[in-house]
Amino acid sequence: MKKLLFSAVIISLLMLCGCTQNAPSPQNELISSNWTASLDGGGELSLKFYGEPGGLSAEFNLKNAGKDITISGDCLVDSTSIVIFDSSVSQNYAFDYTPKGDTLEISYNHNVLTLQKQS
């Protein structure tokens, strides 16, 4: 009887004190990393996020052929897309994304670019 009661108490404690682990969401993985790519023609891309999900900003930078283009501003991220609100040109830019481990495929206007996660 004591063994049965002891086993029941141990099982109850394990069930009550069990730990849970939340799987990281694609959005959290995306915004907690910096992303870069080197293009075949010598161009460079970078995508960086600043702030927290409630006040998130992003900067997308392209350097190529001596030109430096930056899209930056407030940002919204959902499970499939990134929208950057660039107030300097009163324009919204939406990118679809697909995370693949340490790489990130982003698409804009039917063009796909693959960026690498930076540590």
All heavy atoms as an XYZ file, in Angstrom:
896
protein
N       0.815     -1.190      0.000
C       0.000      0.000      0.000
C       0.859      1.255      0.000
O       0.554      2.218     -0.699
C      -0.926     -0.055      1.223
C      -1.837      1.109      1.347
S      -3.087      1.018      0.073
C      -4.142      2.275      0.583
N       1.927      1.240      0.802
C       2.813      2.404      0.847
C       3.472      2.645     -0.503
O       3.654      3.790     -0.916
C       3.878      2.219      1.932
C       3.356      2.339      3.332
C       4.487      2.213      4.326
C       3.967      2.276      5.737
N       5.036      2.183      6.727
N       3.850      1.562     -1.200
C       4.483      1.694     -2.518
C       3.516      2.310     -3.515
O       3.891      3.156     -4.330
C       4.968      0.335     -3.022
C       6.158     -0.192     -2.284
C       6.594     -1.511     -2.876
C       7.752     -2.084     -2.089
N       8.185     -3.356     -2.627
N       2.270      1.911     -3.465
C       1.257      2.447     -4.371
C       1.016      3.926     -4.096
O       0.952      4.742     -5.023
C      -0.041      1.649     -4.228
C      -1.179      2.038     -5.167
C      -0.758      1.886     -6.621
C      -2.401      1.209     -4.881
N       0.904      4.284     -2.836
C       0.703      5.676     -2.469
C       1.915      6.519     -2.849
O       1.777      7.612     -3.387
C       0.424      5.792     -0.961
C       0.147      7.202     -0.441
C      -1.072      7.801     -1.135
C      -0.045      7.188      1.061
N       3.111      6.001     -2.601
C       4.339      6.706     -2.952
C       4.420      6.919     -4.467
O       4.761      8.008     -4.933
C       5.554      5.920     -2.444
C       6.865      6.578     -2.721
C       7.245      7.716     -2.016
C       7.721      6.085     -3.689
C       8.452      8.332     -2.269
C       8.916      6.690     -3.958
C       9.290      7.825     -3.241
N       4.093      5.900     -5.239
C       4.106      6.007     -6.703
C       3.101      7.044     -7.189
O       3.388      7.840     -8.096
C       3.788      4.654     -7.341
O       4.772      3.719     -7.021
N       1.922      7.055     -6.586
C       0.896      8.024     -6.974
C       1.348      9.452     -6.668
O       1.131     10.376     -7.470
C      -0.420      7.724     -6.270
N       1.992      9.655     -5.529
C       2.483     10.988     -5.164
C       3.569     11.432     -6.148
O       3.575     12.568     -6.621
C       2.991     11.004     -3.697
C       3.757     12.280     -3.390
C       1.827     10.841     -2.736
N       4.502     10.550     -6.456
C       5.589     10.883     -7.395
C       5.024     11.223     -8.773
O       5.412     12.219     -9.388
C       6.606      9.715     -7.487
C       7.319      9.522     -6.162
C       7.599      9.942     -8.610
C       8.184     10.685     -5.731
N       4.116     10.438     -9.270
C       3.510     10.693    -10.584
C       2.760     12.018    -10.573
O       2.860     12.817    -11.512
C       2.596      9.519    -11.002
C       3.454      8.289    -11.305
C       1.732      9.903    -12.196
C       2.667      7.024    -11.551
N       2.036     12.301     -9.494
C       1.313     13.575     -9.383
C       2.275     14.750     -9.391
O       2.035     15.767    -10.046
C       0.475     13.618     -8.107
O      -0.505     12.619     -8.137
N       3.377     14.632     -8.650
C       4.370     15.711     -8.629
C       4.989     15.924    -10.008
O       5.195     17.062    -10.430
C       5.461     15.410     -7.597
C       5.059     15.585     -6.137
C       6.176     15.125     -5.215
C       4.712     17.038     -5.865
N       5.302     14.849    -10.686
C       5.875     14.976    -12.031
C       4.897     15.650    -12.996
O       5.296     16.464    -13.826
C       6.293     13.608    -12.564
C       7.520     12.982    -11.901
C       7.742     11.569    -12.428
C       8.746     13.840    -12.123
N       3.625     15.310    -12.865
C       2.634     15.916    -13.753
C       2.434     17.391    -13.439
O       2.293     18.214    -14.332
C       1.311     15.155    -13.654
C       1.376     13.772    -14.268
S      -0.144     12.845    -14.072
C      -1.301     13.835    -14.960
N       2.433     17.749    -12.169
C       2.229     19.136    -11.771
C       3.459     20.000    -12.022
O       3.351     21.193    -12.283
C       1.838     19.220    -10.289
C       0.463     18.673     -9.939
C       0.278     18.674     -8.430
C      -0.624     19.481    -10.618
N       4.632     19.415    -11.935
C       5.871     20.190    -12.070
C       6.513     20.005    -13.433
O       7.663     20.372    -13.630
C       6.863     19.776    -10.986
S       6.273     20.089     -9.324
N       5.804     19.419    -14.350
C       6.358     19.187    -15.671
C       6.709     20.497    -16.366
O       6.060     21.511    -16.206
N       7.774     20.481    -17.085
C       8.218     21.675    -17.807
C       7.677     21.637    -19.231
O       7.573     20.578    -19.838
C       9.739     21.725    -17.854
S      10.485     21.863    -16.229
N       7.367     22.789    -19.716
C       6.951     22.895    -21.109
C       7.930     23.778    -21.841
O       8.562     24.651    -21.258
C       5.545     23.504    -21.239
O       5.563     24.805    -20.669
C       4.505     22.640    -20.546
N       8.062     23.537    -23.111
C       8.960     24.334    -23.924
C       8.189     24.798    -25.142
O       7.572     23.995    -25.842
C      10.166     23.501    -24.354
C      11.153     24.273    -25.182
C      12.366     23.434    -25.523
O      12.491     22.289    -25.121
N      13.255     23.997    -26.286
N       8.197     26.091    -25.372
C       7.526     26.627    -26.540
C       8.459     26.561    -27.740
O       9.619     26.950    -27.648
C       7.123     28.093    -26.306
C       6.059     28.208    -25.248
O       5.294     27.283    -25.042
N       6.032     29.342    -24.573
N       7.938     26.077    -28.830
C       8.735     26.041    -30.052
C       8.892     27.456    -30.582
O       7.962     28.245    -30.525
C       8.038     25.160    -31.097
N      10.089     27.800    -31.063
C      10.274     29.148    -31.579
C       9.428     29.365    -32.833
O       9.317     28.489    -33.681
C      11.768     29.212    -31.900
C      12.209     27.794    -32.022
C      11.282     26.982    -31.173
N       8.820     30.517    -32.917
C       8.007     30.812    -34.096
C       8.900     31.336    -35.210
O       9.967     31.888    -34.943
C       6.937     31.845    -33.753
O       7.544     33.103    -33.524
N       8.485     31.179    -36.459
C       9.278     31.729    -37.560
C       9.492     33.236    -37.429
O      10.555     33.740    -37.761
C       8.440     31.402    -38.800
C       7.558     30.289    -38.406
C       7.312     30.454    -36.927
N       8.489     33.960    -36.914
C       8.623     35.400    -36.761
C       9.722     35.740    -35.758
O      10.517     36.642    -35.994
C       7.315     36.061    -36.306
C       6.184     35.934    -37.266
C       5.287     34.754    -36.936
O       5.720     33.721    -36.444
N       4.011     34.878    -37.219
N       9.740     35.049    -34.613
C      10.758     35.331    -33.601
C      12.149     35.016    -34.120
O      13.096     35.754    -33.863
C      10.485     34.554    -32.319
C       9.300     35.095    -31.570
O       8.868     36.221    -31.787
N       8.747     34.284    -30.692
N      12.299     33.930    -34.826
C      13.589     33.575    -35.415
C      14.013     34.624    -36.439
O      15.169     35.025    -36.495
C      13.498     32.198    -36.073
C      14.782     31.727    -36.698
C      15.844     31.354    -35.678
O      15.507     31.113    -34.509
O      17.026     31.316    -36.047
N      13.064     35.088    -37.209
C      13.349     36.089    -38.242
C      13.827     37.388    -37.634
O      14.877     37.912    -38.005
C      12.090     36.332    -39.085
C      12.172     37.454    -40.113
C      13.035     37.038    -41.283
C      10.792     37.828    -40.582
N      13.081     37.930    -36.682
C      13.390     39.267    -36.173
C      14.529     39.280    -35.161
O      15.063     40.340    -34.858
C      12.141     39.960    -35.578
C      11.626     39.232    -34.342
C      11.075     40.126    -36.632
C      10.490     39.945    -33.633
N      14.930     38.125    -34.658
C      16.032     38.099    -33.700
C      17.382     37.912    -34.383
O      18.395     37.814    -33.706
C      15.814     36.998    -32.661
O      15.851     35.733    -33.286
N      17.411     37.877    -35.701
C      18.647     37.660    -36.449
C      18.858     38.760    -37.475
O      17.912     39.420    -37.893
C      18.589     36.314    -37.177
O      18.365     35.264    -36.272
N      20.117     38.929    -37.872
C      20.455     39.778    -39.013
C      20.714     38.863    -40.194
O      21.244     37.760    -40.033
C      21.698     40.623    -38.722
C      21.439     41.663    -37.660
O      20.341     42.191    -37.544
N      22.455     41.959    -36.872
N      20.366     39.320    -41.372
C      20.452     38.486    -42.569
C      21.249     39.224    -43.641
O      21.071     40.423    -43.826
C      19.045     38.176    -43.091
C      18.185     37.526    -42.064
C      17.392     38.141    -41.134
C      18.047     36.126    -41.826
N      16.778     37.210    -40.347
C      17.157     35.966    -40.746
C      18.597     34.994    -42.423
C      16.791     34.721    -40.252
C      18.232     33.753    -41.937
C      17.342     33.617    -40.872
N      22.112     38.504    -44.372
C      22.908     39.115    -45.436
C      23.018     38.167    -46.626
O      22.813     36.964    -46.503
C      24.337     39.467    -44.961
O      25.007     38.259    -44.582
C      24.325     40.449    -43.801
N      23.366     38.757    -47.759
C      23.617     37.969    -48.971
C      24.612     38.711    -49.843
O      24.642     39.941    -49.858
C      22.319     37.738    -49.751
N      25.415     37.955    -50.561
C      26.320     38.505    -51.560
C      25.808     38.064    -52.924
O      25.591     36.870    -53.159
C      27.739     37.993    -51.355
O      28.245     38.440    -50.120
N      25.603     39.015    -53.810
C      25.076     38.718    -55.132
C      26.210     38.400    -56.106
O      27.355     38.792    -55.892
C      24.252     39.900    -55.640
C      23.104     40.346    -54.729
C      22.426     41.581    -55.295
C      22.104     39.216    -54.550
N      25.881     37.708    -57.195
C      26.882     37.302    -58.176
C      27.648     38.486    -58.759
O      28.837     38.399    -58.987
C      26.225     36.504    -59.315
C      25.727     35.145    -58.844
O      26.231     34.664    -57.808
O      24.843     34.587    -59.498
N      26.996     39.587    -59.011
C      27.648     40.747    -59.620
C      28.416     41.609    -58.637
O      28.887     42.684    -58.989
N      28.549     41.160    -57.395
C      29.286     41.918    -56.396
C      28.410     42.726    -55.461
O      28.914     43.410    -54.578
N      27.112     42.680    -55.645
C      26.213     43.420    -54.774
C      26.074     42.757    -53.414
O      26.385     41.577    -53.235
N      25.619     43.530    -52.448
C      25.422     43.027    -51.097
C      24.048     43.441    -50.595
O      23.604     44.556    -50.848
C      26.482     43.591    -50.150
C      27.882     43.165    -50.486
C      28.919     43.806    -49.576
O      28.529     44.587    -48.678
O      30.098     43.529    -49.770
N      23.395     42.530    -49.886
C      22.087     42.781    -49.271
C      22.200     42.580    -47.771
O      22.948     41.728    -47.316
C      21.047     41.785    -49.774
C      20.594     41.848    -51.205
C      19.726     40.638    -51.516
C      19.813     43.103    -51.435
N      21.417     43.349    -47.028
C      21.302     43.084    -45.594
C      19.886     43.394    -45.145
O      19.228     44.283    -45.688
C      22.318     43.899    -44.791
O      22.025     45.266    -44.862
N      19.418     42.645    -44.172
C      18.110     42.836    -43.574
C      18.295     42.777    -42.068
O      18.796     41.779    -41.541
C      17.133     41.759    -44.043
C      15.736     41.763    -43.434
C      14.998     43.070    -43.748
C      14.929     40.572    -43.935
N      17.937     43.869    -41.377
C      18.110     43.956    -39.930
C      16.812     44.417    -39.292
O      16.076     45.204    -39.875
C      19.222     44.946    -39.582
C      20.565     44.541    -40.116
C      21.620     45.577    -39.811
C      22.937     45.143    -40.431
N      23.981     46.149    -40.240
N      16.568     43.922    -38.088
C      15.376     44.289    -37.323
C      15.804     44.941    -36.023
O      16.805     44.557    -35.419
C      14.518     43.054    -37.041
C      13.962     42.432    -38.286
C      14.646     41.417    -38.940
C      12.760     42.869    -38.805
C      14.140     40.851    -40.091
C      12.245     42.306    -39.956
C      12.937     41.305    -40.602
N      15.008     45.934    -35.593
C      15.281     46.661    -34.352
C      14.000     46.736    -33.535
O      12.930     46.905    -34.083
C      15.749     48.090    -34.661
C      16.940     48.147    -35.586
C      16.766     48.352    -36.953
C      18.226     47.987    -35.094
C      17.854     48.399    -37.811
C      19.320     48.037    -35.942
C      19.134     48.240    -37.295
O      20.199     48.280    -38.138
N      14.141     46.654    -32.216
C      12.982     46.803    -31.347
C      12.316     45.490    -31.028
O      12.821     44.419    -31.312
N      11.142     45.611    -30.442
C      10.331     44.477    -30.024
C       9.117     44.356    -30.941
O       8.777     45.306    -31.641
C       9.872     44.683    -28.574
C      11.006     44.751    -27.574
C      11.802     43.457    -27.492
O      11.192     42.370    -27.557
O      13.033     43.531    -27.382
N       8.437     43.193    -30.930
C       7.287     43.010    -31.819
C       6.244     44.134    -31.770
O       5.643     44.458    -32.777
C       6.697     41.676    -31.370
C       7.880     40.911    -30.890
C       8.750     41.945    -30.217
N       6.031     44.777    -30.627
C       5.054     45.868    -30.544
C       5.529     47.157    -31.200
O       4.727     47.993    -31.595
N       6.831     47.350    -31.309
C       7.400     48.559    -31.900
C       8.574     48.213    -32.792
O       9.673     48.753    -32.653
N       8.354     47.309    -33.720
C       9.414     46.761    -34.554
C       9.732     47.674    -35.734
O       8.826     48.217    -36.377
C       8.993     45.382    -35.067
C      10.040     44.549    -35.786
C      11.182     44.191    -34.847
C       9.401     43.269    -36.314
N      11.020     47.817    -36.027
C      11.491     48.531    -37.213
C      12.412     47.599    -37.981
O      12.995     46.680    -37.414
C      12.273     49.786    -36.827
O      11.447     50.701    -36.175
N      12.552     47.871    -39.281
C      13.426     47.057    -40.116
C      14.199     47.940    -41.080
O      13.767     49.046    -41.413
C      12.611     46.027    -40.902
N      15.337     47.424    -41.517
C      16.156     48.112    -42.512
C      16.613     47.088    -43.542
O      17.256     46.097    -43.194
C      17.363     48.756    -41.840
C      18.282     49.464    -42.815
C      19.466     50.091    -42.106
O      19.272     51.169    -41.513
O      20.543     49.475    -42.133
N      16.261     47.321    -44.787
C      16.674     46.474    -45.907
C      17.611     47.314    -46.754
O      17.239     48.384    -47.222
C      15.444     46.041    -46.719
C      15.758     45.113    -47.843
C      15.954     43.765    -47.608
C      15.854     45.576    -49.140
C      16.234     42.899    -48.650
C      16.130     44.727    -50.185
C      16.330     43.377    -49.939
N      18.849     46.846    -46.933
C      19.857     47.636    -47.623
C      20.421     46.855    -48.798
O      20.737     45.677    -48.663
C      20.967     48.008    -46.633
C      21.975     48.937    -47.252
O      22.996     48.471    -47.743
N      21.703     50.218    -47.226
N      20.551     47.531    -49.936
C      21.145     46.958    -51.140
C      22.276     47.851    -51.600
O      22.084     49.057    -51.807
C      20.101     46.826    -52.260
C      20.609     46.481    -53.656
C      21.264     45.111    -53.669
C      19.478     46.543    -54.659
N      23.473     47.267    -51.732
C      24.635     47.975    -52.273
C      25.035     47.256    -53.546
O      25.308     46.056    -53.531
C      25.799     47.958    -51.289
C      25.536     48.716    -50.022
C      26.724     48.623    -49.074
C      26.404     49.315    -47.771
N      27.495     49.209    -46.805
N      25.067     48.007    -54.659
C      25.417     47.400    -55.932
C      25.804     48.506    -56.909
O      25.156     49.553    -56.960
C      24.241     46.590    -56.496
C      24.671     45.680    -57.618
O      25.839     45.353    -57.772
N      23.707     45.255    -58.414
N      26.845     48.276    -57.670
C      27.297     49.191    -58.719
C      27.477     50.618    -58.198
O      27.078     51.582    -58.838
C      26.327     49.169    -59.905
N      28.043     50.731    -57.009
C      28.301     52.041    -56.436
C      27.085     52.748    -55.875
O      27.178     53.888    -55.448
N      25.946     52.100    -55.861
C      24.734     52.695    -55.315
C      24.367     52.000    -54.006
O      24.605     50.810    -53.835
C      23.582     52.601    -56.297
C      23.830     53.408    -57.551
C      22.633     53.439    -58.442
C      22.975     54.294    -59.656
N      21.889     54.446    -60.556
N      23.776     52.773    -53.125
C      23.375     52.266    -51.820
C      21.911     52.645    -51.619
O      21.586     53.816    -51.492
C      24.260     52.894    -50.742
C      24.080     52.262    -49.382
O      23.209     51.384    -49.232
O      24.823     52.657    -48.469
N      21.037     51.639    -51.603
C      19.594     51.882    -51.469
C      19.131     51.267    -50.152
O      19.424     50.105    -49.862
C      18.824     51.251    -52.639
C      19.267     51.880    -53.951
C      17.322     51.398    -52.443
C      18.792     51.162    -55.183
N      18.409     52.049    -49.357
C      17.918     51.574    -48.078
C      16.414     51.787    -47.975
O      15.914     52.868    -48.274
C      18.612     52.314    -46.912
O      20.020     52.096    -47.002
C      18.113     51.818    -45.579
N      15.724     50.737    -47.570
C      14.304     50.803    -47.231
C      14.247     50.586    -45.734
O      14.687     49.543    -45.238
C      13.500     49.702    -47.956
C      13.605     49.864    -49.462
C      12.057     49.703    -47.500
C      13.068     48.667    -50.239
N      13.733     51.565    -45.000
C      13.700     51.404    -43.548
C      12.480     52.087    -42.963
O      11.942     53.032    -43.543
C      14.970     51.968    -42.912
O      15.043     53.352    -43.118
N      12.048     51.572    -41.840
C      10.914     52.160    -41.148
C      10.219     51.154    -40.259
O      10.746     50.070    -39.990
N       9.033     51.533    -39.807
C       8.233     50.629    -38.983
C       7.952     49.362    -39.771
O       7.864     49.380    -41.004
C       6.921     51.291    -38.574
C       7.136     52.454    -37.631
O       8.181     52.498    -36.952
O       6.248     53.323    -37.566
N       7.785     48.275    -39.046
C       7.696     46.980    -39.710
C       6.637     46.106    -39.050
O       6.462     46.128    -37.830
C       9.066     46.319    -39.598
S       9.163     44.680    -40.263
N       5.918     45.341    -39.859
C       5.001     44.302    -39.391
C       5.454     42.972    -39.976
O       5.796     42.898    -41.158
C       3.572     44.582    -39.841
C       2.858     45.766    -39.213
C       1.490     45.949    -39.852
C       2.706     45.566    -37.717
N       5.450     41.940    -39.135
C       5.858     40.614    -39.580
C       4.770     39.625    -39.188
O       4.332     39.602    -38.045
C       7.196     40.196    -38.929
C       7.571     38.782    -39.329
C       8.305     41.170    -39.291
N       4.312     38.829    -40.146
C       3.409     37.735    -39.817
C       4.091     36.436    -40.215
O       5.299     36.411    -40.440
C       2.023     37.914    -40.452
C       2.010     37.843    -41.966
O       2.995     37.349    -42.568
O       1.016     38.272    -42.567
N       3.359     35.371    -40.328
C       3.974     34.064    -40.574
C       4.494     33.883    -41.995
O       5.247     32.946    -42.259
C       2.989     32.945    -40.246
O       1.856     33.047    -41.073
N       4.141     34.791    -42.921
C       4.603     34.632    -44.300
C       5.158     35.896    -44.937
O       5.752     35.826    -46.007
C       3.455     34.143    -45.214
O       2.390     35.097    -45.176
C       2.938     32.778    -44.776
N       4.963     37.060    -44.304
C       5.400     38.285    -44.974
C       5.941     39.325    -43.994
O       5.648     39.308    -42.810
C       4.268     38.890    -45.800
O       3.198     39.257    -44.969
N       6.738     40.212    -44.571
C       7.317     41.355    -43.876
C       6.832     42.587    -44.615
O       6.931     42.651    -45.838
C       8.852     41.329    -43.954
C       9.427     40.029    -43.438
C       9.460     42.540    -43.262
C      10.861     39.783    -43.873
N       6.306     43.576    -43.897
C       5.913     44.837    -44.513
C       6.699     45.944    -43.824
O       6.665     46.071    -42.600
C       4.399     45.112    -44.383
C       4.034     46.443    -45.033
C       3.593     43.980    -45.008
N       7.434     46.723    -44.626
C       8.208     47.845    -44.111
C       7.539     49.122    -44.586
O       7.320     49.299    -45.788
C       9.671     47.791    -44.580
C      10.340     46.497    -44.137
C      10.452     49.008    -44.053
C      11.738     46.277    -44.694
N       7.218     50.014    -43.658
C       6.580     51.296    -43.962
C       7.667     52.368    -43.996
O       8.098     52.853    -42.960
C       5.536     51.637    -42.900
C       4.503     50.570    -42.713
C       4.634     49.627    -41.711
C       3.401     50.505    -43.556
C       3.676     48.635    -41.535
C       2.432     49.517    -43.389
C       2.578     48.579    -42.385
N       8.106     52.736    -45.183
C       9.179     53.719    -45.335
C       8.558     55.104    -45.476
O       8.100     55.488    -46.553
C      10.048     53.377    -46.538
C      11.341     54.175    -46.588
O      11.389     55.271    -45.990
O      12.297     53.695    -47.212
N       8.544     55.860    -44.387
C       7.888     57.171    -44.396
C       8.658     58.208    -45.198
O       8.080     59.206    -45.627
C       7.674     57.668    -42.971
O       8.909     57.816    -42.310
N       9.953     57.978    -45.462
C      10.732     58.960    -46.226
C      10.275     59.053    -47.680
O      10.475     60.074    -48.323
C      12.224     58.642    -46.164
O      12.507     57.441    -46.855
N       9.663     57.998    -48.181
C       9.141     58.016    -49.555
C       7.639     57.712    -49.592
O       7.083     57.486    -50.666
C       9.896     57.009    -50.464
C      11.316     57.460    -50.697
C       9.841     55.599    -49.909
N       7.015     57.677    -48.409
C       5.578     57.384    -48.285
C       5.190     56.133    -49.058
O       4.249     56.128    -49.858
C       4.748     58.579    -48.762
O       5.021     59.713    -47.989
N       5.929     55.052    -48.810
C       5.716     53.804    -49.549
C       5.793     52.621    -48.588
O       6.570     52.639    -47.639
C       6.803     53.657    -50.627
C       6.659     52.452    -51.514
C       5.498     52.560    -52.482
O       5.215     53.638    -52.988
N       4.826     51.464    -52.720
N       4.976     51.610    -48.838
C       5.024     50.349    -48.110
C       5.652     49.294    -49.010
O       5.321     49.214    -50.203
C       3.629     49.880    -47.714
C       2.920     50.864    -46.827
O       3.538     51.654    -46.131
N       1.601     50.829    -46.855
N       6.525     48.482    -48.451
C       7.165     47.408    -49.202
C       6.843     46.096    -48.516
O       7.115     45.932    -47.323
C       8.681     47.609    -49.261
C       9.083     48.863    -49.993
C       9.265     50.051    -49.305
C       9.260     48.856    -51.372
C       9.620     51.213    -49.978
C       9.606     50.010    -52.049
C       9.790     51.182    -51.349
O      10.130     52.331    -52.013
N       6.277     45.166    -49.245
C       5.916     43.859    -48.698
C       6.784     42.779    -49.333
O       6.923     42.721    -50.556
C       4.444     43.562    -48.958
N       7.382     41.962    -48.479
C       8.221     40.855    -48.910
C       7.626     39.577    -48.347
O       7.315     39.509    -47.157
C       9.646     40.998    -48.355
C      10.341     42.265    -48.738
C      10.239     43.402    -47.945
C      11.106     42.343    -49.885
C      10.888     44.574    -48.275
C      11.750     43.508    -50.237
C      11.643     44.633    -49.429
N       7.475     38.575    -49.175
C       7.119     37.252    -48.677
C       8.410     36.569    -48.246
O       9.472     36.811    -48.839
C       6.425     36.417    -49.749
C       5.033     36.944    -50.073
O       4.385     37.490    -49.166
O       4.603     36.804    -51.226
N       8.351     35.737    -47.212
C       9.566     35.064    -46.775
C       9.289     33.612    -46.438
O       8.189     33.238    -46.074
C      10.210     35.792    -45.586
C       9.491     35.610    -44.270
C       9.836     34.582    -43.396
C       8.481     36.475    -43.875
C       9.187     34.426    -42.186
C       7.828     36.324    -42.660
C       8.189     35.296    -41.822
O       7.546     35.133    -40.625
N      10.353     32.814    -46.564
C      10.317     31.410    -46.192
C      11.607     31.098    -45.449
O      12.686     31.135    -46.045
C      10.217     30.495    -47.432
O       9.090     30.887    -48.216
C      10.095     29.039    -47.037
N      11.533     30.842    -44.137
C      12.747     30.482    -43.398
C      13.130     29.036    -43.685
O      12.277     28.167    -43.781
C      12.341     30.665    -41.932
C      10.863     30.533    -41.918
C      10.370     30.948    -43.277
N      14.424     28.805    -43.837
C      14.937     27.457    -44.090
C      16.214     27.261    -43.283
O      17.309     27.305    -43.829
C      15.205     27.255    -45.580
C      13.952     27.292    -46.417
C      14.224     26.970    -47.863
C      12.912     26.928    -48.629
N      13.093     26.505    -49.998
N      16.057     27.116    -41.972
C      17.225     26.948    -41.104
C      18.007     28.247    -41.008
O      17.481     29.265    -40.591
N      19.270     28.185    -41.436
C      20.121     29.369    -41.386
C      20.033     30.211    -42.652
O      20.846     31.107    -42.863
C      21.579     28.970    -41.140
C      21.805     28.538    -39.699
O      20.954     28.839    -38.846
O      22.848     27.919    -39.426
N      19.072     29.909    -43.519
C      18.849     30.730    -44.705
C      17.415     31.255    -44.694
O      16.539     30.713    -44.031
C      19.096     29.945    -46.011
O      18.170     28.873    -46.099
C      20.516     29.424    -46.091
N      17.228     32.324    -45.420
C      15.922     32.962    -45.513
C      15.698     33.334    -46.969
O      16.501     34.049    -47.561
C      15.908     34.224    -44.641
C      14.649     35.078    -44.694
C      13.492     34.353    -44.015
C      14.896     36.413    -44.014
N      14.633     32.802    -47.553
C      14.263     33.192    -48.909
C      13.241     34.321    -48.811
O      12.213     34.167    -48.149
C      13.667     32.017    -49.678
C      14.673     30.982    -50.067
C      14.074     29.881    -50.924
O      12.834     29.836    -51.103
O      14.852     29.057    -51.424
N      13.546     35.445    -49.433
C      12.579     36.534    -49.488
C      12.240     36.778    -50.941
O      13.079     36.626    -51.825
C      13.073     37.825    -48.807
C      14.326     38.357    -49.474
C      13.296     37.607    -47.333
C      14.706     39.747    -48.991
N      10.990     37.123    -51.186
C      10.577     37.384    -52.567
C       9.878     38.733    -52.641
O       9.170     39.140    -51.711
C       9.674     36.278    -53.096
O       8.498     36.186    -52.341
N      10.133     39.410    -53.740
C       9.519     40.704    -54.009
C       9.318     40.797    -55.506
O      10.265     40.611    -56.275
C      10.427     41.847    -53.524
C       9.846     43.221    -53.746
C       8.856     43.700    -52.903
C      10.278     44.013    -54.793
C       8.310     44.951    -53.095
C       9.741     45.275    -54.990
C       8.761     45.747    -54.143
O       8.212     46.993    -54.335
N       8.084     41.020    -55.919
C       7.798     41.177    -57.339
C       8.239     39.947    -58.148
O       8.855     40.070    -59.197
C       8.466     42.443    -57.845
C       7.598     43.188    -58.810
O       6.417     42.905    -58.936
N       8.177     44.153    -59.486
N       8.003     38.758    -57.605
C       8.303     37.468    -58.234
C       9.796     37.181    -58.355
O      10.191     36.294    -59.098
C       7.620     37.339    -59.602
C       6.151     37.534    -59.543
N       5.300     36.653    -58.915
C       5.360     38.545    -60.001
C       4.057     37.090    -59.015
N       4.069     38.249    -59.658
N      10.648     37.920    -57.665
C      12.079     37.640    -57.615
C      12.408     37.112    -56.223
O      11.949     37.649    -55.227
C      12.901     38.903    -57.883
C      12.690     39.410    -59.294
O      12.823     38.668    -60.247
N      12.324     40.676    -59.414
N      13.222     36.054    -56.182
C      13.553     35.418    -54.906
C      15.033     35.592    -54.629
O      15.878     35.363    -55.503
C      13.209     33.910    -54.930
C      13.608     33.246    -53.627
C      11.719     33.708    -55.193
N      15.342     36.019    -53.403
C      16.721     36.161    -52.950
C      16.913     35.287    -51.710
O      16.002     35.170    -50.886
C      17.034     37.606    -52.591
C      16.918     38.610    -53.727
C      16.935     40.028    -53.172
C      18.054     38.404    -54.710
N      18.080     34.706    -51.574
C      18.395     33.865    -50.411
C      19.433     34.582    -49.561
O      20.508     34.913    -50.031
C      18.929     32.490    -50.848
O      17.930     31.862    -51.675
C      19.193     31.622    -49.640
N      19.076     34.812    -48.303
C      19.954     35.477    -47.359
C      20.433     34.475    -46.311
O      19.738     33.497    -46.029
C      19.236     36.642    -46.670
C      18.944     37.864    -47.538
C      17.642     37.691    -48.294
C      18.887     39.095    -46.699
N      21.596     34.731    -45.742
C      22.176     33.882    -44.708
C      22.047     34.555    -43.347
O      22.227     35.766    -43.236
C      23.671     33.638    -44.993
C      23.940     32.952    -46.328
C      23.420     31.545    -46.368
O      23.546     30.799    -45.387
N      22.825     31.166    -47.477
N      21.784     33.757    -42.327
C      21.710     34.281    -40.963
C      23.114     34.645    -40.484
O      24.061     33.892    -40.704
C      21.104     33.247    -40.022
C      20.926     33.776    -38.600
C      20.587     32.717    -37.596
C      19.336     31.972    -37.899
N      18.942     31.048    -36.820
N      23.208     35.797    -39.833
C      24.468     36.245    -39.237
C      24.400     36.027    -37.738
O      23.370     36.276    -37.127
C      24.725     37.712    -39.544
C      24.811     38.006    -41.026
C      25.911     37.208    -41.696
O      27.061     37.349    -41.342
N      25.551     36.369    -42.653
N      25.497     35.597    -37.159
C      25.488     35.344    -35.713
C      25.853     36.569    -34.921
O      26.249     37.566    -35.401
C      26.451     34.229    -35.380
O      27.732     34.483    -35.899
